[in-house]
Amino acid sequence: MKMNMKKLTALLLSVALMLSAAGCSFSDSTENTGTDDSGTSSGYALSEASYPEMSVYPNEEDYYTADGSWDYESWNADYAAWQESYYALKTAGEGYDTSLLTFFGTSTEEILSGAGEENRIYSPINVWLALAMLAETADGVTRQEILTLCGADDIETLRAQAKDVWQMAYSDDGTVTAILGSSLWLSDVLNYHQEVLDTLAESYYASTYYGEMGSDAFSQALRDWLNDQTGNLLSEQAESIGLDAETVMAIAATIYYKAAWVDEFSEDNTYQQTFHALDGDIECDFMHQADTGYVYYGDEFMAMGLSLQRGGTMWLILPDEDTTVDSVLAGTDLTEFISAKSKYEWEDKEYYQINLSLPKFDVSSSLDLVDALASLGVTSVFDYTVADFSPLTDTANVFVSSVEHAARVKIDEEGVEAAAYTVITMESAAEVSPDQIDFTLDRPFLFTITDTNGLPLFVGVVNEP
């Protein structure tokens, strides 16, 4: 089934007008998460993803009554409601994250090493989901290269694992926020295959938007969507994102995460210390905390975990003295350690009273992933002579023109807030065919002949050829 966006828009408008005249109203089955202002994403929506609803996680302090007693009955009822909504999503089987962890191990060194003196932040789950969506739009060698990098044998496996990963990671219960956003941005002058759009909506919770590529309004709509999905944490980076006139499609994927520490740091124990940066010592605020726990040892590093509410962990990984970050990234122990389901099974560990000194930080980076992906074996997507995106569109010579990834992570005494986006834009090496019109000179007509300066040399009427 093929769909021309302009014709579809006109059809939907006609239906809406007829229903309005009849006193009826209707709404899309997906939730409208944007605003109605001109230039925002909702104004271009073909469909918008509706994220699962979760009950609020009950805060124990809210259940103390005026006389100081604790309302166990109300807390128990609210906890049961939260638990039901939470575990309704957590239905993935063993090995649901195999492809993601394979991708993590393959891609992390390539993308993070060589940063020099700069910060470099990367969200594996975000890039993996963006590539999985790209694989859905591709076929042949193009799809196979993406599948290999993503760690899946076939598109059905990748699709099923992507949906499971999305649902297992998702949380929006007032305590922990973890939302993975996905969207397609389509040119309104091209034909697309509805089956692929349906698959992306079903398995990736992807919204679909269509509009005039190259217009300021459509580019602003994409930026608005990115900012909305990432809590405005990457608004500065998103300013560089746009949809050129040559763009035929863009895939955007986001992640926003926010959680509090299980044991918050005291602001009274935050004070300045020296951080030994590669280009010289700097003074910055360090948070301090003393607690008992395990320190884990790997090849050229040691690590400890800071617990976040409801099971999350921030792992702090410190290279050994005279060892570089790049050297740790090049080793195998780091991937094995991060991927280990149970750190208690990690052999080289010791239980200590840990006196932690951790600098408060707010770090971000913007990365062009084209070269990294090519080094990792995904090459045909960038070559219009071999790229195959026929599952999505019959438009000839479509290729990926850019892959932009931005991420930001900040921590303070209360917890962690982080966001990332990946935007994959695609162009066509062939000119976009305009709408057709019949121009048949089968009745009297005029003509004129002008010289190289536009001066009229001849003009005439042809009443009978």
Disulfide bonds with the S-S distance in Angstrom:
none
